Amino acid sequence: MNDTKNVRRRSLIAACSAHAIHDGLTDVIYVLLPIWQAQFAISLAMVGLLRGAYSGMMAGFQLLASRMAKRWGRERTLIGGTALAGIAYLIAGMAGGLTVLLFALLLGGLGASTQHPLASSIVTDTHEAGGGVKEALAQYNFAGDIGKTLVPGAVGLLLVVVSWQASVVLIGCLGLAAAALLWWLLPVAVVAEHDATPSARTVVGKGSVRGLRALNMTGMLDSAVRMGFLTFLPFLLQNKGAGTAGIGVALSLLFVGGAFGKLFCGYLGARIGMMKTVWITESATAMLILLSVWLPLTAMMAMLPLLGLALNGTSSVLYGTVPELAAPGKREQAFAQFYTGTVGGGALAPVLFGRLGDVVGVPTALMALAALLLLTLPLSYRVQTSLAD
């Protein structure tokens, strides 16, 4: 019994560490893009290409990562992907030209593609026998936001005293250190995963194709609205009179609320169910987005932590539902499909709604985002009926 608890604890620590580091490596690019633009004298279109190279590879190869895990082992694939992401940043730190930098980002995205589907399934498999899968996935999800906050923030401070090349090399070393940590933690999890005795609380996937498709659409829309709102938020704040410092504070308030929202909503979903939680969080998000358009700056700033909680919280309960709909033996593939859809939706939304914002203005585009979010309500009902079947 103690061995099983130890495995669950170490597996969760490993998955949370992987999520924090990978999300940190992904979002630190936002800090580096202005520096790269100045360093290599590139256009904004090329800046977008650099960002899209990493996220596009990460989204596009998650299904391949789940297939590789069947051949090479889930733990080895995750450790190798984490090491590859670290090596990619080492290459980026030594890049003397744009071609090498672009290659490094493509390589980094390929390594990052292993994290979401494999770490999620490790958490699910090691916690299902004793229950608490949704709570564990909420903690895993929360860890990703911690990484998004700490790694870019630390690099931003580091850039004050050292060059961007040295900072990027240190990021690469962080990725390699994370791979070493996973190598130490995960083999224990592998041994006990097969020894765990199933209980009445074991998560048994229903293999519902329709339910999983509706869940994926829900996640895609949720991610699209989240990324679209984050894209428009600085411009909305500028329109209300906020300066650079005010925009930074506003984003921090939103991210802090979002981190705790992922943790809170994961537990809420385990208590009241997926559909009720989605209806509460998505309705609240739509309403709060509209309020952010209409409220003056001070009231909007005070509301942002609550908006962050609702905006980010839905994803935890959606992640926790994937194992319940996945077919037996296809959990990694189900997670890969889900994450591919959410990352893809998040990447596409800023482009589409950015164009809409150019035509009709930022406030109207934000209202359109709020309206789009309401489509998740009937989709979540469809997911709930699949769970009840």
Secondary structure, DSSP 8 states (H G I E B T S, - for coil): -HHHHHHHHHHHHHHHHHHHHHHHHHHHHHHHHHHHHHHHT--HHHHHHHHHHHHHHHHHTHHHHHHHHHHH-HHHHHHHHHHHHHHHHHHHHT--SHHHHHHHHHHHHHHHTTHHHHHHHHHHHHHTTTS-HHHHHHHHHHHHHHHHHHHHHHHHHHTTTS-HHHHHHHHHHHHHHHHHHHHHHHHHHHHHHTT----TT-------HHHHHHHHHHHHHHHHHHHHHHHHHHHHHHHTT--HHHHHHHHHHHHHHHHHHHHHHHHHHHHH-HHHHHHHHHHHHHHHHHHHHHS-HHHHHHHHHHHHHHHHHHHHHHHHHHHHHS-TT-HHHHHHHHHHHHHHHHHHHHHHHHHHHHHH-HHHHHHHHHHHHTTHHHHHHHHHHHHH-
